[in-house]
Amino acid sequence: MQYKAIKLVKRPALKITPDVFETVTLETPELEEGQILLKQTHMSLDPAMRGWMSADRDSYIPPVELGDVMRSSGVATVVESKNDHFAEGDRVAGLIGWTEYAVSDGTRLNKLPPDLSPEAVLCVLALPGLTAYQGLMKIGKPKAGETLVVSGAAGSVGSMVGQLGKAEGLRVVGTAGSDEKCQWLTDELGFDAAINYKSDDLAKGIADATPDGVDLYFENTGGPVQHIVFQRMNAHGRIVVCGMIADYNTDKPSPGPNWLNIVRKRLTITGFTMPDHWDDVPDMMQKLAVYLAQGKLKYRAHKLQGLESAIEGINLLFTGGNLGKLMVEL
Ligand SMILES: NC(=O)c1ccc[n+]([C@@H]2O[C@H](COP(=O)([O-])OP(=O)(O)OC[C@H]3O[C@@H](n4cnc5c(N)ncnc54)[C@H](OP(=O)(O)O)[C@@H]3O)[C@@H](O)[C@H]2O)c1
């Protein structure tokens, strides 16, 4: 049987352009003992992919090699199995890649309960929810009554961070790139305030929304929000640095804030990436499943259709065109 896959064949100069990819048609191979054949149904698109496409070997994960199928996580159904741990019809999540079918030996695949939708998996129990839980709960160590600001708040990670913050009894303020996104945060997700970072008086907006200062800042974007929030940090505040999407498509990263405030306010600033915490994933998934079952984690999926929609579609992450977790339905 033939299927399509997309390989990375060139490194992007700055923006991701279609010529860095090549769509190929492949044959499904005969399975060896221990292997399974996966048909991917939902493929996640993530900002981190921009880094994986670059030649940087000094980061937390090696780059995708030129000529390899582009790396991504996704949800798949087992359509053939020569592995005792997997049966035909099982649904799994894991690193599958930009491909309609994939052969696996089952390593690092998580079996999914049949009643869980692929959207719930990719929006909550996979990278977005895990990242939010690790960063906010384990690193940020929130306390009820504190003020949390999260940038990129209407995105996959940010929306989970804010809702976990509300579930833990914090005052939650988000920043996002449109009035529609801000309204979703306050009206649907229960944020206490949301500020459009493209509005004229961002500093006043953030100050008005954080009358008691900021105890915890969850950084997803960098950009102007970072500098303003940094000046509003309370003594012993924590800054959790999850991502800096404003700087992913530029060769001139923006200068960071001066370190003086770190001493004056005795701040703790911690960067983290999820691959360091894979051993904790089963435990974190269980905890997220409880919040989900309690209706405390709402989500919205932004679905593109067909494998090749990823080629242009991935740029929605960098224009803010995605309304919710960006994924491809295959
Ligand atoms: N550390 C980790 O292990 C880890 C894991 C997952 C994700 N992340 C990071 O978390 C961040 C969010 O990722 P996500 O998957 O949840 O993506 P997402 O927020 O669902 O989508 C990206 C969003 O970023 C915003 N954005 C794009 N360019 C921007 C800019 N110049 N300034 C400010 N905002 C901008 C856009 O929203 P607006 O319309 O609001 O601008 C866009 O919708 C990224 O930085 C990502 O790299 C880190």
The ligand as a MOL file (V3000), in Angstrom:
LIG
                    3D

  0  0  0     0  0            999 V3000
M  V30 BEGIN CTAB
M  V30 COUNTS 48 52 0 0 0
M  V30 BEGIN ATOM
M  V30 1 N 9.3940 24.3720 27.0020 0
M  V30 2 C 8.6790 23.4210 26.4120 0
M  V30 3 O 8.8900 22.2100 26.6240 0
M  V30 4 C 7.5850 23.8360 25.4760 0
M  V30 5 C 6.6100 22.9130 25.0510 0
M  V30 6 C 5.5680 23.3680 24.2290 0
M  V30 7 C 5.5440 24.7060 23.8230 0
M  V30 8 N 6.5180 25.5490 24.2220 0 CHG=1
M  V30 9 C 6.5220 26.9740 23.8530 0
M  V30 10 O 5.3190 27.5480 24.3360 0
M  V30 11 C 4.9280 28.6250 23.4870 0
M  V30 12 C 3.4870 28.4170 23.0390 0
M  V30 13 O 3.4170 27.2330 22.2570 0
M  V30 14 P 2.0070 26.6260 21.8340 0
M  V30 15 O 2.2690 25.2680 21.3010 0
M  V30 16 O 1.0590 26.7820 22.9450 0 CHG=-1
M  V30 17 O 1.5890 27.5460 20.6000 0
M  V30 18 P 0.2760 28.4150 20.5020 0
M  V30 19 O 0.3300 29.4190 21.6090 0
M  V30 20 O -0.8960 27.5440 20.3720 0
M  V30 21 O 0.4850 29.1700 19.1200 0
M  V30 22 C 1.4660 30.1310 18.9940 0
M  V30 23 C 0.9000 31.5390 19.3550 0
M  V30 24 O 1.9980 32.3860 19.6380 0
M  V30 25 C 1.5820 33.7010 19.4470 0
M  V30 26 N 2.6340 34.4680 18.7940 0
M  V30 27 C 3.1830 34.2640 17.5640 0
M  V30 28 N 4.1180 35.1980 17.2990 0
M  V30 29 C 4.1400 36.0310 18.3860 0
M  V30 30 C 4.8970 37.1810 18.7280 0
M  V30 31 N 5.7950 37.7090 17.8810 0
M  V30 32 N 4.6660 37.7610 19.9360 0
M  V30 33 C 3.7550 37.2570 20.7840 0
M  V30 34 N 3.0120 36.1580 20.5200 0
M  V30 35 C 3.2100 35.5660 19.3430 0
M  V30 36 C 0.3210 33.6760 18.5730 0
M  V30 37 O -0.7820 34.0690 19.3850 0
M  V30 38 P -1.2520 35.6090 19.4690 0
M  V30 39 O -2.3950 35.7650 18.5180 0
M  V30 40 O -1.6480 35.7330 20.9040 0
M  V30 41 O -0.0830 36.4640 19.0890 0
M  V30 42 C 0.1720 32.2040 18.2240 0
M  V30 43 O -1.1720 31.8180 18.1180 0
M  V30 44 C 5.9340 28.6480 22.3380 0
M  V30 45 O 6.9370 29.6070 22.6290 0
M  V30 46 C 6.5160 27.2470 22.3630 0
M  V30 47 O 7.7890 27.1800 21.7900 0
M  V30 48 C 7.5510 25.1320 25.0350 0
M  V30 END ATOM
M  V30 BEGIN BOND
M  V30 1 1 1 2
M  V30 2 2 2 3
M  V30 3 1 2 4
M  V30 4 1 4 5
M  V30 5 2 4 48
M  V30 6 2 5 6
M  V30 7 1 6 7
M  V30 8 2 7 8
M  V30 9 1 8 9
M  V30 10 1 8 48
M  V30 11 1 9 10
M  V30 12 1 9 46
M  V30 13 1 10 11
M  V30 14 1 11 12
M  V30 15 1 11 44
M  V30 16 1 12 13
M  V30 17 1 13 14
M  V30 18 2 14 15
M  V30 19 1 14 16
M  V30 20 1 14 17
M  V30 21 1 17 18
M  V30 22 2 18 19
M  V30 23 1 18 20
M  V30 24 1 18 21
M  V30 25 1 21 22
M  V30 26 1 22 23
M  V30 27 1 23 24
M  V30 28 1 23 42
M  V30 29 1 24 25
M  V30 30 1 25 26
M  V30 31 1 25 36
M  V30 32 1 26 27
M  V30 33 1 26 35
M  V30 34 2 27 28
M  V30 35 1 28 29
M  V30 36 1 29 30
M  V30 37 2 29 35
M  V30 38 1 30 31
M  V30 39 2 30 32
M  V30 40 1 32 33
M  V30 41 2 33 34
M  V30 42 1 34 35
M  V30 43 1 36 37
M  V30 44 1 36 42
M  V30 45 1 37 38
M  V30 46 2 38 39
M  V30 47 1 38 40
M  V30 48 1 38 41
M  V30 49 1 42 43
M  V30 50 1 44 45
M  V30 51 1 44 46
M  V30 52 1 46 47
M  V30 END BOND
M  V30 END CTAB
M  END
